Structure formats: C-alpha cells, structure tokens
C-alpha cells in the first residue's frame, strides 16, 4: 500500500476543518497544524488583533507565508483558514504538495457553528448571513478548483467525515487497492 500524501483541509469557517483535521491526523499518526493557530503562535497575537493592526491584506500575507511553510512539512494534516484560497500562491502550494479536501457546509450550518465566536473578524458585523453568503459565492468556485475531493459536513459526525476522507484519499492514491478492499468487504 502506498503512503498517503499530506492532506490539506480547505473550506469556509465553521465547516469543521480544525476538529476533523485533528481526528484525521490522530488516525494517521501525523502532526496536525491549523494555519490560523500557527500564525497566532508565531505572532504572539490573535487574528482579530492582526486584522485591526495590519488589515486583511497584512493577515493574508502572513497566511501565505505560513501555508508555504506548513505545506512543505512531511506527513502532515493542515487545516487552512477559510480565506486561504483567495491567493493563487496558496492554491498552487496546496495543490502541488498534497491532497486537498474541501469540507463543504451550508451557510445555515456556518451561522450555527460560529454564532458565539468573536474571534472571526469578518463576521463582526450586523448581517452575518449576508457576509457568509457573499463569501460563499466568491470562495466556493476557488475551493472546488483547488480540491481533489469535496466532502459535505452538514449533520454528520466528525468521525463519519474522517472515514469518508480516508476512503476517498485511498482511492486516489491506490485505486486498485481501494477496489480490492471494497470487494473484500462486500464478499464478507
């Protein structure tokens, strides 16, 4: 069986990238990195502070440097920030250095999952639903163009999502092995 490539999770805020990424990394005995947390650790400041001081362009530059760094590490699972796909250099690094999984969720689910979160600068506004709809319209085509696999996360347990990701990544890496495993399962 071939070794699995690095796995990079992309998708909107509230899709479950960090939760699913941690579980996936544990399942694969790999290191897990959340690019937003890595930026905060490196800067010694939280994301809202970076947005306040440097604006979104300053944050996106830091994000690009971090994604470049993290995607070059061996045997990792990386959860990216929701806007990571906005820059071409990020999309290229993700596509070229591993398998990219788009965790797709609805705006309704995002609203529920981010309702009490004050650590998301782009959602500190009056009409969060409109902001999320606008971001989805802009970013969904970029997520789809960047990803190898799309997995829905709405109303599914993180464990079920992880199992689907593993099945689908195995199919990409070694289609014959995946087919043999499936036929073995069916014959039992």
Phi and psi in degrees as a GROMACS rama.xvg file:
@    title "Ramachandran Plot"
@    xaxis  label "Phi"
@    yaxis  label "Psi"
@TYPE xy
-71.514  150.27  UNK-2
-72.0228  142.031  UNK-3
-75.0973  147.015  UNK-4
-73.9777  174.624  UNK-5
-57.1573  149.226  UNK-6
-121.095  127.01  UNK-7
-117.226  125.343  UNK-8
-99.8184  126.847  UNK-9
-123.946  163.679  UNK-10
145.598  174.378  UNK-11
-71.2641  163.524  UNK-12
-59.8037  141.283  UNK-13
83.838  5.34471  UNK-14
-79.8126  -15.4618  UNK-15
100.903  18.2288  UNK-16
-57.4698  -45.2725  UNK-17
-69.1505  -46.9725  UNK-18
-61.8101  -49.5283  UNK-19
-67.0552  -38.8623  UNK-20
-60.9957  -43.0575  UNK-21
-61.6231  -45.952  UNK-22
-63.9854  -42.8534  UNK-23
-63.3539  -44.4631  UNK-24
-62.5294  -42.2603  UNK-25
-63.1648  -42.2705  UNK-26
-61.6458  -35.7809  UNK-27
-94.7852  -0.0973083  UNK-28
55.1437  49.1208  UNK-29
-121.643  164.233  UNK-30
-76.8361  143.642  UNK-31
-114.484  136.492  UNK-32
-131.783  137.019  UNK-33
-106.625  118.005  UNK-34
-60.1048  -36.7521  UNK-35
-64.7009  -44.2191  UNK-36
-65.3305  -37.0321  UNK-37
-64.6314  -37.7846  UNK-38
-64.4161  -46.2415  UNK-39
-60.6539  -44.2472  UNK-40
-61.6882  -42.6992  UNK-41
-66.4347  -41.8433  UNK-42
-84.1383  -23.169  UNK-43
71.4201  23.1697  UNK-44
-144.246  152.64  UNK-45
-83.2796  166.396  UNK-46
-59.2122  -45.7343  UNK-47
-57.4601  -38.3771  UNK-48
-64.9497  -42.9483  UNK-49
-60.9847  -43.5938  UNK-50
-61.3096  -42.5796  UNK-51
-62.4451  -43.1666  UNK-52
-83.1021  -44.1979  UNK-53
-107.472  -9.54781  UNK-54
73.9454  174.394  UNK-55
-62.3534  -39.0216  UNK-56
-59.2207  -40.566  UNK-57
-64.659  -41.6168  UNK-58
-64.1623  -44.6005  UNK-59
-61.8548  -34.7715  UNK-60
-64.9263  -46.7688  UNK-61
-59.3199  -41.3327  UNK-62
-61.8426  -42.35  UNK-63
-62.3825  -42.77  UNK-64
-62.1744  -41.9414  UNK-65
-68.3571  -41.9814  UNK-66
-64.1605  -40.5655  UNK-67
-59.0623  -44.0574  UNK-68
-67.1191  -49.526  UNK-69
-67.5725  -36.1822  UNK-70
-71.8521  -13.0209  UNK-71
-90.0458  -8.34424  UNK-72
-73.854  149.01  UNK-73
-85.0657  149.016  UNK-74
52.6821  57.5086  UNK-75
-126.71  159.797  UNK-76
-118.706  126.995  UNK-77
-124.665  128.1  UNK-78
-98.8829  124.925  UNK-79
-96.0274  164.003  UNK-80
-71.3517  157.608  UNK-81
-58.2669  -31.0694  UNK-82
-94.3031  6.29403  UNK-83
-57.9496  -29.9431  UNK-84
-76.9503  -4.44388  UNK-85
-68.4831  -24.2583  UNK-86
-104.617  131.039  UNK-87
-57.5917  -39.5498  UNK-88
-63.1201  -31.7298  UNK-89
-69.7968  -46.2708  UNK-90
-59.2728  -41.9357  UNK-91
-64.629  -47.1399  UNK-92
-60.0675  -43.5927  UNK-93
-63.5956  -49.0575  UNK-94
-62.7727  -40.6316  UNK-95
-80.6044  -17.6757  UNK-96
-114.853  9.05912  UNK-97
174.84  -170.194  UNK-98
-96.729  127.868  UNK-99
-103.762  126.539  UNK-100
-114.451  122.279  UNK-101
-91.7097  114.48  UNK-102
-89.3924  105.699  UNK-103
-93.0131  132.404  UNK-104
-142.709  161.322  UNK-105
-83.9186  161.164  UNK-106
-63.0371  -38.1006  UNK-107
-57.2784  -44.785  UNK-108
-66.2906  -39.7518  UNK-109
-60.2778  -43.37  UNK-110
-59.5895  -42.6027  UNK-111
-65.2525  -46.122  UNK-112
-73.4455  -22.1453  UNK-113
-110.066  7.07902  UNK-114
-52.3123  -42.4098  UNK-115
-104.203  3.46081  UNK-116
-81.1532  118.746  UNK-117
-101.936  9.18554  UNK-118
-99.8947  17.3558  UNK-119
-119.827  94.074  UNK-120
-54.1917  -36.8032  UNK-121
-70.7097  -13.1571  UNK-122
-103.914  8.4564  UNK-123
-87.6691  73.8335  UNK-124
-151.555  177.862  UNK-125
-78.8368  -38.0051  UNK-126
-114.143  77.7277  UNK-127
-60.6794  -39.3687  UNK-128
-60.8981  -43.3381  UNK-129
-64.1137  -42.2639  UNK-130
-60.2672  -46.1129  UNK-131
-65.3014  -39.6929  UNK-132
-62.9213  -43.2822  UNK-133
-63.4297  -43.5569  UNK-134
-63.376  -40.8712  UNK-135
-60.8823  -45.0009  UNK-136
-59.9116  -39.1518  UNK-137
-77.0601  -43.1933  UNK-138
-89.5975  -30.3029  UNK-139
-53.6525  -46.1227  UNK-140
-61.357  -33.7637  UNK-141
-71.3992  -40.6546  UNK-142
-60.2672  -45.9393  UNK-143
-64.9533  -41.1239  UNK-144
-69.1761  -26.2936  UNK-145
-88.8732  -27.9803  UNK-146
-86.3311  152.677  UNK-147
-91.7665  -29.2741  UNK-148
-138.971  140.781  UNK-149
-117.294  129.406  UNK-150
-129.551  126.566  UNK-151
-76.7597  140.179  UNK-152
-113.102  -9.67624  UNK-153
-59.6823  132.901  UNK-154
50.9525  35.3088  UNK-155
-127.715  147.379  UNK-156
-72.7636  149.75  UNK-157
-56.0843  -37.2164  UNK-158
-62.5065  -41.8147  UNK-159
-63.492  -39.8135  UNK-160
-65.6424  -44.4538  UNK-161
-59.2876  -44.8315  UNK-162
-61.4103  -40.1564  UNK-163
-66.1636  -42.2823  UNK-164
-58.9797  -47.4204  UNK-165
-61.061  -45.1082  UNK-166
-58.2619  -46.2643  UNK-167
-73.3766  -35.8622  UNK-168
-66.6229  -40.9344  UNK-169
-60.0571  -38.1611  UNK-170
-63.6194  -36.2185  UNK-171
-70.6994  -45.2338  UNK-172
-69.8144  -45.9054  UNK-173
-142.513  82.1889  UNK-174
-57.745  -36.4684  UNK-175
-68.1339  -43.0531  UNK-176
-62.6163  -42.6451  UNK-177
-62.7372  -40.5451  UNK-178
-65.7528  -41.6819  UNK-179
-62.3906  -43.5181  UNK-180
-63.4683  -39.6843  UNK-181
-67.1747  -43.7419  UNK-182
-68.2444  -33.1508  UNK-183
-63.3711  -41.8301  UNK-184
-63.344  -43.4797  UNK-185
-65.6657  -38.2596  UNK-186
-76.6675  -11.4064  UNK-187
